[in-house]
Amino acid sequence: MRTRSLTALTISLLIALVAGPVFPQASFDPVNDDTDLFMMNPAVSPVAPNILIIIDNTANWSSVFDAEKTALIQVVGALTENVNIGLMLFSQTGGAVDVGYGNTDGGYPLYGIRPVGPDNATSQANRIVLNTIVNGFDGNTEKSNNTALGLAMYDAYAYFKGITAHAGRTQKRRDYNGSSVNPAGALTRNGFANSSTAAYTSPITNVCQKNYIIYISNGVANENTTNLTTAKTLLDTFSPGM
């Protein structure tokens, strides 16, 4: 019970921090003392931040996933601000349980970044699907075989950038438009445009939009040498300004 409470508190605090404070929509009357730097102009529509939650679903995932599952549902259900939230897991490779998955380590968007606030019917519908997916977590079938934090972070980068995925495109439960094995496939703002698309669909809709990653770890990321070398090679391909 204590673990569940602490997990819920941690997630809610992180989301509160990245979402930022709510400013009253009062009249905007800046004066010559720079206080306007800390005020929101009501004539300018604020852009909701994008928050990607990456969950470490490796070996010891089964012992703590109940707490993480409950915490996510509680926090998302209690949102009072407009926030876009997505969910990424480490990729699942090989094994009888994972028949149909590829053999590429990294991460994949199980739920693409979407508005899940209380402001309209679409956001509320998105939240229901997110809760359905999280409620459906199973400590065995959702488990990843390898800790691939570096490569998962690369997939997260590729997702935000809207470029070719590394491991994400190999996962049968990835969030793509029209997916029959992922409830998010019936929504808009999917991680992939369709089942055959190799590139992610970036969730960024405004150049001034803030983007965050919350990583929930189950322990030390003991990534193997091969994955670290691959991650470095991918990193070396970045050009300045990417």
Residue, then its C-alpha position, 0 to 999 in steps of 0.5 A: m500500500r505504501t509503494r502504491s501511494l508513493t508511486a501515485l504521489t511521484i507521478s502526480l508531482l512530476i506531471a504537476l511540475v511539467a504541466g506548470p501552474v494555472f494562471p487566472q484568465a484576468s485582464f492583461d495589463p502589463v506595466n513597466d516593472d517586468t511583471d508581465l513576464f510572469m503573466m499569461n496574455p488571455a488573448v494567446s491560447p496556451v499550448a498544452p505540454n506533451i508528456l511521454i511516460i516511459i515505463d521500465n517493463t523488464a524482469n522485475w516488472s511483475s512485482v511492481f506493475d500493480a502499483e504503477k498501474t493504479a498510480l497512472i489511472q488515479v493521476v490521469g483521472a484527477l487531471t484538472e488541466n489540459v495535458n497531452i500524455g503518452l505511454m511508451l514501453f520497452s520493446q518485447t522480443g522473442g519468447a513464446v509469450d511474445v510471438g509476433y514481435g520483432n527482435t529489436d531492442g528499444g521502445y514503442p508507443l503503446y499509447g500515443i501522446r494525446p490530450v487527456g484533460p477534462d476540457n472536452a469529449t475528445s480528451q475524455a474519450n482519450r482518457i478512457v482508452l488510456n485507462t483501459i490500456v493501463n488496466g489491461f497490463d499483465g505482469n507477464t505478457e507485457k514484460s520486456n526481455n531486455t533493459a534497453l533504456g538508451l535505445a528506448m530514449y532514441d525511440a522517444y527522440a524519433y517519436f518527438k522528431g517524427i522520423t523513422a522508428h528504431a524498435g517501435r515499428t517492430q511491435k505488433r501492439r504499437d499505436y497505429n491508426g486502425s490497429s485491431v490489437n490496440p484500443a488506441g488504434a480507433l483514436t486520432r493522434n496515433g504514434f504511426a499513421n498506419s500499419s506499414t509506416a516506418a516513421y513516427t507521427s510527431p506529437i508536436t503541433n506547435v514550435c513553442q510547445k513544451n515536451y517532457i519525458i517521465y521515466i519510471s524505473n524498476g531498477v538500475a538500467n543494466e543495458n548490454t554492450t551491444n545495445l549501448t554501441t547501437a545507441k551510440t551509433l544512432l546518436d552519432t548520426f544526429s546533426p547539429g540542431m536536430 
